[in-house]
């Protein structure tokens, strides 16, 4: 399937998903669906750097929160509509990703992972002391009851996140099947050998950090309108990184399809557990599934499917 056909198929599937949710007319489906789609974007974005390139990024919350606070800053300054803040959030988080990569990509393994975690801590400290966006006290962004086009505002947010998720999946698939994907794979398999054969490793890694950060920023941009109240402690929560990494690894990190499957499966289980048991059980579910897959299926669900003998 060519990229254009895949884009058309993704757009059609997105339209069907939104149509079914709107037809059922249950607001909670939109609230829960928004979270699922948010993690589809985060897992797909993380996989570009962590899966394709092999660099473990623990700073997911930094890029996600930067996207959210970009929306807050633009709302305060110019009252920009949400569709305009999403690309702005992508630019801000993408540039931070490139900057982070330039400073840290000479590190490898656990040292790079710790550096990305430190980025999240530094960014949280900066936001906490930036009174313009609320600082440690947080910021309120109240949205109208109805969206600008149709239905309730949560339907509008769900539709925007559905579009962002479709963009993230299309980008991840396009990267995997392009020269970028081959270069990322060469870096993951043996960076020294790749560099010796002429692969521009630093340039490719900077592209990976920038692209991954930009998509994470897009996922965070609608958050202030989803939660109405944004404050640093919850926005920079480490659970975003834990969930994102677990979803990508459970689905399978060697293909664009793995993070999509992992995010839909795990985020849906978490939403069901929140309603039926307790929201406190979410991370336990993640931990149990991650340990189980690490022991029984280290290549994730996609790896399991590929191992099945064909008839």
C-alpha positions in Angstrom: 0.0 0.0 0.0 1.5 3.4 -1.0 1.7 6.2 1.4 -1.1 8.1 -0.2 -3.4 5.1 -0.1 -2.5 4.6 3.6 -3.3 8.2 4.3 -6.7 7.8 2.7 -7.3 4.6 4.6 -6.3 6.3 7.9 -8.6 9.2 7.2 -11.5 6.9 6.4 -10.9 4.9 9.5 -10.7 8.1 11.6 -14.0 9.2 10.1 -15.7 5.9 11.0 -14.4 6.0 14.6 -15.7 9.5 15.1 -19.0 8.6 13.4 -19.6 5.6 15.7 -18.7 7.6 18.8 -21.0 10.4 17.8 -23.8 8.0 17.0 -23.6 6.4 20.4 -23.8 9.9 22.0 -22.1 8.9 25.2 -19.9 11.7 26.5 -17.7 9.4 28.5 -16.7 7.6 25.3 -15.2 10.8 24.1 -13.4 11.5 27.4 -11.9 8.0 27.4 -11.3 7.9 23.7 -9.4 11.2 23.9 -6.9 9.6 26.4 -6.5 6.5 24.2 -5.8 8.6 21.1 -3.4 10.8 23.2 -1.3 7.8 24.0 -1.4 6.6 20.4 0.4 9.9 19.5 2.8 9.6 22.4 3.7 6.0 21.8 4.2 6.5 18.1 6.3 9.6 18.8 8.4 7.9 21.4 9.0 4.9 19.0 10.7 7.1 16.4 13.6 7.8 18.9 13.3 4.9 21.3 12.3 2.1 18.9 13.7 2.9 15.5 16.9 4.6 16.7 17.4 2.8 20.0 17.7 5.8 22.3 15.7 5.4 25.5 13.9 8.7 26.1 12.5 9.2 29.6 11.7 12.8 29.1 8.2 12.3 27.5 6.5 14.5 30.0 8.8 17.4 29.2 7.7 17.5 25.5 4.1 16.7 26.3 4.0 19.5 28.9 5.7 22.0 26.7 2.9 21.5 24.2 0.3 22.1 26.8 2.0 25.2 28.2 2.5 26.5 24.6 -1.3 26.5 24.3 -1.7 28.3 27.7 0.8 31.0 26.7 -0.8 31.6 23.3 -4.3 31.7 24.9 -3.2 34.3 27.4 -1.3 36.4 24.8 -3.5 36.3 21.8 -6.5 34.1 22.4 -5.5 31.8 19.5 -7.9 29.0 18.7 -6.7 25.4 19.5 -6.1 24.4 15.8 -3.5 27.2 15.7 -1.8 26.3 18.9 -1.2 22.6 17.9 1.3 23.4 15.1 2.9 26.0 17.4 3.3 23.4 20.1 4.9 21.1 17.6 7.4 23.8 16.7 8.3 24.6 20.3 8.6 20.9 21.4 10.4 20.0 18.2 13.0 22.7 18.7 13.5 21.7 22.3 13.9 18.1 21.1 16.7 19.2 18.6 18.4 21.2 21.3 18.2 18.3 23.7 19.6 16.0 21.1 22.5 18.3 20.3 23.5 18.4 24.0 22.9 14.7 24.9 23.1 12.5 21.8 26.8 11.9 22.3 25.8 10.0 25.4 24.6 6.4 25.1 22.5 3.9 27.0 21.6 4.7 30.6 23.5 8.0 30.4 21.3 9.3 27.6 18.1 8.1 29.5 19.2 9.9 32.6 19.9 13.1 30.6 16.4 13.0 29.2 14.9 12.5 32.6 17.0 15.5 33.8 15.5 17.6 30.9 12.0 16.9 32.3 13.1 18.0 35.8 14.7 21.2 34.4 11.7 22.0 32.3 9.3 21.5 35.2 11.4 23.8 37.4 11.3 26.5 34.6 7.5 26.2 34.2 6.9 26.2 38.0 8.7 29.5 38.2 7.1 31.1 35.1 4.3 33.1 36.6 3.0 34.2 33.1 1.5 30.7 32.6 0.4 30.2 36.2 3.6 29.0 37.8 3.2 26.6 40.7 -0.4 27.8 41.2 -1.5 26.5 37.9 -3.7 28.0 35.1 -7.4 27.8 34.3 -8.5 27.5 30.7 -12.3 27.2 30.7 -13.8 26.0 27.4 -17.3 26.6 26.1 -19.9 23.9 26.4 -20.2 23.4 22.7 -17.5 23.1 20.1 -17.0 25.7 17.3 -18.3 23.3 14.6 -20.8 20.9 16.2 -21.7 18.9 19.3 -20.2 19.2 22.7 -16.7 20.5 23.3 -15.4 17.1 24.3 -16.5 15.9 20.8 -14.5 18.7 19.3 -11.4 17.8 21.4 -11.8 14.1 20.5 -12.0 15.0 16.8 -8.8 17.1 17.0 -6.9 14.4 18.9 -8.2 11.8 16.3 -6.7 13.9 13.5 -3.4 14.3 15.5 -3.3 10.6 16.1 -3.8 9.9 12.4 -1.0 12.3 11.5 1.3 10.7 14.1 0.7 7.2 12.7 1.1 8.3 9.1 4.4 10.1 9.9 5.7 7.0 11.8 4.8 4.7 9.0 6.3 7.1 6.4 9.5 7.4 8.4 9.8 3.6 8.8 9.6 3.0 5.0 11.9 5.9 4.0 15.7 6.4 4.0 15.2 7.9 7.5 13.9 4.7 8.8 16.8 2.7 7.3 19.3 5.2 8.8 17.6 5.0 12.2 17.7 1.2 12.1 21.4 1.2 11.2 22.1 3.5 14.2 20.1 1.1 16.5 21.8 -2.0 15.2 25.4 -0.7 15.3 26.0 3.0 15.4 29.8 2.8 15.1 29.5 0.6 12.0 26.8 2.9 10.5 29.1 6.0 11.0 32.0 4.2 9.5 30.0 3.4 6.3 29.0 7.1 5.9 25.7 7.3 7.6 25.2 10.8 9.0 24.4 9.5 12.5 24.3 12.9 14.4 22.1 14.5 11.8 19.7 11.5 11.8 19.5 11.5 15.6 18.7 15.2 15.6 15.9 14.6 13.1 14.6 11.8 15.3 14.7 13.9 18.5 13.0 16.8 16.7 10.3 14.8 15.1 9.6 12.8 18.2 9.4 15.9 20.4 7.2 17.7 17.8 4.6 14.9 17.8 4.6 14.8 21.7 4.0 18.5 21.8 1.1 18.1 19.5 -0.4 15.5 21.8 -0.1 17.9 24.8 -1.5 21.0 23.1 -5.2 20.2 23.7 -4.6 19.1 27.3 -5.4 22.5 29.0 -8.9 22.5 27.5 -9.4 18.8 28.3 -8.6 19.2 32.0 -9.5 22.9 32.4 -6.9 23.3 35.1 -3.2 22.8 34.4 -0.5 22.7 37.0 3.1 21.5 36.7 3.0 18.5 39.2 0.4 16.6 37.2 1.4 17.8 33.7 5.0 16.6 34.3 3.9 13.4 35.9 6.3 10.5 35.3 3.4 8.2 34.6 3.2 9.7 31.1 6.7 8.4 30.3 6.0 5.0 32.0 2.7 4.5 30.1 4.2 5.7 26.8 7.2 3.4 26.9 5.2 0.4 28.1 2.6 0.8 25.3 5.3 1.0 22.6 7.2 -2.0 24.1 4.1 -4.1 24.6 3.0 -3.4 21.1 6.4 -3.9 19.5 9.1 -1.2 18.9 10.4 -2.4 15.5 7.3 -1.2 13.5 4.9 1.6 13.3 2.0 -0.8 14.1 3.3 -1.9 17.4 2.9 1.4 19.4 -0.6 1.8 17.8 -1.7 -1.6 19.0 0.0 -1.2 22.4 -1.5 2.2 23.0 -5.1 1.2 22.0 -4.9 -2.0 24.1 -3.3 -0.7 27.2 -5.0 2.7 27.4 -8.4 1.0 26.8 -7.7 -1.5 29.7 -6.7 1.4 31.9 -9.9 3.4 31.1 -12.1 0.3 31.8 -10.2 -0.3 35.1 -10.7 3.3 36.1 -14.4 3.0 35.7 -14.9 -0.5 37.1 -12.2 -0.7 39.8 -10.1 2.4 40.6 -7.9 4.9 38.8 -5.1 4.0 41.2 -4.8 0.6 39.6 -3.6 2.0 36.2 0.1 1.9 36.8 -0.2 -1.6 38.4 -1.8 -2.8 35.2 1.0 -1.3 33.1 3.7 -2.9 35.4 2.1 -6.4 35.3 1.7 -6.4 31.5 5.1 -4.9 30.9 6.8 -7.6 33.1 4.7 -10.3 31.5 5.6 -9.2 27.9 9.3 -8.7 28.8 9.4 -12.3 30.0 7.2 -14.0 27.4 7.2 -11.8 24.3 10.2 -9.3 24.4 9.4 -8.2 20.8 5.8 -7.3 21.8 2.5 -8.2 20.2 3.7 -7.6 16.7 6.7 -9.9 17.3 4.3 -12.6 18.5 2.2 -12.3 15.4 5.2 -12.5 13.2 6.4 -15.7 14.9 3.1 -17.5 14.1 3.6 -20.0 11.3 1.8 -19.1 8.1 -0.7 -21.7 6.8 
